[in-house]
Amino acid sequence: MIMGDAARFQCGKQVASYLGLVPLEDSSGKRRRLGHITKQGSSMLRFLLVEAAQVTARSIPEWRSKYVHLMIRRGRKIAKVAMARRLAIALYWMWRQGWTYEQSKSSVRTRASSEQAMVYSKTSSY
C-alpha cells in the first residue's frame, strides 16, 4: 500500500494508472475499445478508495451530483470506480502540495466564482 514519494508521479493520470483505476485499452487502427480496469496496483488500496469514494459521494453534495450523473449514464459499478479514481487524483494533489482538505477546497475555483471575481475586480477599479 506504499506509493512512495509524491514527486515520482508527474500527473494524476499516472497515480490512477499505478493504482489500476484506468480502463484497459485494446485499440487497432481507427477502432478504440476501452475495457475493464487494469487492476495493476494494490487491490486493498483500490478497495479502500472505492469505499472512501462511496462515503464521499454520500456526504459531499458536489461529489454526490457527479456520482448520480455517472450512475445514470454508465451504471452503479462503473460510477463507483470512476469516483474512486477522482478521489485518488484529488488526494494525490493534496499530498503533493502538502494541503489539508480545507485548503484544497478553498483553492479550487469554480467557473461562477471566477466570473464573479472578474466582475468585482472590474467594478472596484472605477
Sequence and secondary structure as in RCSB ss.txt:
>XXXX:A:sequence
MIMGDAARFQCGKQVASYLGLVPLEDSSGKRRRLGHITKQGSSMLRFLLVEAAQVTARSIPEWRSKYVHLMIRRG
RKIAKVAMARRLAIALYWMWRQGWTYEQSKSSVRTRASSEQAMVYSKTSSY
>XXXX:A:secstr
     GGG SSHHHHHHHHT SEEEEEETTEEEEEEE   S HHHHHHHHHHHHHHHHH HHHHHHHHHHHHHH 
HHHHHHHHHHHHHHHHHHHHHHT  HHHHHHH   HHHHHHHHHHHHHHT 
